[in-house]
Amino acid sequence: MIIYNVTLNIDDSIHEQWLAWMMDTHIPDVMETGKFLKAKMVKVLVVEETGGTTYSVQYFAESKEKLEAYYNEDAPRLREEGHRLFGDKMLAFRTELELLKEFKSV
């Protein structure tokens, strides 16, 4: 399992509009590509010195090949919409993670 993690810092001036767009449009659009099994969106609770609010969106893919297909077939179009709508008021960085093992309480 590969986790495609996108961490975003959102300027306060666009926060509500961005959050609605993520929940109602962007994440559903990413999921509609068929490249991911599920997604989770979390709010980062550490207060940033630079301001804004930080979120992490984690998309779970079956394999590195599925993630590569997303990069090649879908990512440019989906990223462009965010840049067009929010410009530099939305700062993002991306990380790829490999799930080694999941642990559950007994």
Number of C-alpha atoms within 10 A of each C-alpha: 14 20 22 20 19 16 20 19 20 22 19 14 10 14 17 12 12 21 14 11 15 16 12 11 12 18 17 13 14 17 15 10 13 12 22 21 11 12 17 11 16 11 12 14 9 8 10 11 6 8 11 17 18 20 17 18 19 22 22 23 22 13 14 16 12 16 21 14 13 18 13 10 13 15 15 11 10 14 11 12 12 16 13 9 14 17 11 12 17 20 14 14 10 13 10 14 14 13 10 7 6 5 5 4 3 3
